[in-house]
Amino acid sequence: MDELPICPLCLRPIPPGAKLSLHHLIPKLKGGKGGPVVLLHQICHNEVHATLTEADLARDYNTLEALRAHPRLAKFVSWVSKRPPDFHSVTPGARPGNRKKRKG
């Protein structure tokens, strides 16, 4: 039996069928193309990008340890770790200016 991958942010398993995403530890726009990536639950990935800018990620939060140490992400991890491994919801409270404007 194969073991399930573990989300390195919340440390919950990622079961088959769960929403998931690859996170570039250094954002592609900041020179991280081809750099290290980690497999996260989609909800965890959404929270990372709702909390931090690409510049913040590249400069100060380019390791899992640094991400887990961020106060908002630490609070999120504490909350989400009590949810089932396949839990997903909309990410509330995105940081200001992080919503992409749609053309049209």
LUMVONU-766447 format. One line per 5 residues: number of its first residue (from 1); for each residue x, y, z of C-alpha. Coordinates in Angstrom, 3 decimals, always signed. Layout:
BEGIN
NUM = X/Y/Z | ...
% end
This chain:
BEGIN
1 = +0.000/+0.000/+0.000 | +1.378/+3.399/-1.025 | +1.543/+6.076/+1.635 | -0.294/+9.317/+0.992 | +1.761/+12.439/+0.370
6 = +1.872/+14.844/+3.312 | +1.270/+18.572/+2.945 | +4.454/+20.131/+4.328 | +2.603/+23.229/+5.538 | -0.250/+21.727/+7.596
11 = +1.273/+18.227/+7.908 | -2.032/+16.544/+6.972 | -2.115/+13.750/+4.382 | -3.234/+14.636/+0.860 | -5.757/+11.927/-0.064
16 = -6.690/+10.953/-3.625 | -9.240/+13.400/-4.991 | -8.243/+16.243/-2.655 | -7.611/+19.623/-4.241 | -3.845/+20.128/-4.406
21 = -1.311/+22.465/-5.924 | +2.424/+22.890/-6.458 | +3.947/+25.880/-4.647 | +7.212/+27.412/-5.865 | +9.201/+28.259/-2.738
26 = +10.676/+31.164/-4.691 | +7.933/+32.590/-6.941 | +8.489/+32.123/-10.659 | +8.152/+35.881/-11.188 | +11.005/+36.426/-8.724
31 = +13.489/+34.005/-10.294 | +12.122/+30.718/-8.988 | +11.249/+29.124/-12.331 | +12.816/+25.675/-12.233 | +13.462/+26.044/-8.501
36 = +12.158/+23.900/-5.654 | +8.432/+23.202/-5.440 | +6.315/+21.554/-2.758 | +2.954/+19.817/-3.047 | +0.346/+21.540/-0.853
41 = -3.379/+21.223/-0.262 | -5.036/+23.847/-2.467 | -6.487/+25.562/+0.623 | -2.982/+25.826/+2.129 | -1.567/+27.231/-1.114
46 = -4.415/+29.739/-1.350 | -3.738/+30.927/+2.201 | -0.023/+31.419/+1.480 | -0.799/+33.679/-1.485 | -3.649/+35.462/+0.313
51 = -1.216/+36.322/+3.106 | +2.066/+37.198/+1.394 | +3.166/+39.110/-1.686 | +5.437/+37.544/-4.276 | +8.221/+39.840/-3.043
56 = +7.674/+38.750/+0.587 | +7.739/+35.107/-0.474 | +10.968/+35.518/-2.437 | +12.742/+37.613/+0.184 | +11.616/+36.307/+3.593
61 = +9.320/+33.290/+3.227 | +11.079/+30.960/+0.777 | +11.286/+27.987/+3.160 | +8.602/+25.885/+4.779 | +9.962/+26.811/+8.209
66 = +9.592/+30.526/+7.461 | +6.071/+30.028/+6.093 | +5.008/+28.096/+9.211 | +6.504/+30.819/+11.437 | +4.441/+33.643/+9.877
71 = +1.775/+34.618/+12.467 | -1.234/+34.460/+10.119 | -0.081/+31.206/+8.518 | +0.644/+29.673/+11.940 | -2.916/+30.527/+13.012
76 = -4.267/+29.068/+9.757 | -2.233/+25.850/+10.171 | -3.553/+25.448/+13.712 | -7.112/+25.864/+12.419 | -6.871/+23.710/+9.275
81 = -5.032/+20.882/+11.036 | -8.302/+20.148/+12.863 | -10.132/+19.634/+9.543 | -10.346/+16.426/+7.478 | -7.474/+15.927/+4.994
86 = -9.747/+16.572/+1.994 | -11.309/+19.742/+3.488 | -11.480/+22.748/+1.163 | -13.221/+26.106/+1.356 | -12.941/+29.600/-0.041
91 = -10.014/+31.516/+1.428 | -11.420/+34.554/+3.252 | -9.511/+37.727/+3.955 | -7.113/+37.885/+1.040 | -4.570/+40.634/+1.547
96 = -5.567/+43.950/-0.073 | -4.647/+44.292/-3.724 | -4.212/+40.552/-4.218 | -7.350/+40.066/-6.263 | -6.699/+39.953/-9.981
101 = -8.749/+42.371/-12.033 | -10.617/+40.746/-14.862 | -10.551/+42.238/-18.311 | -13.840/+42.955/-19.930
% end
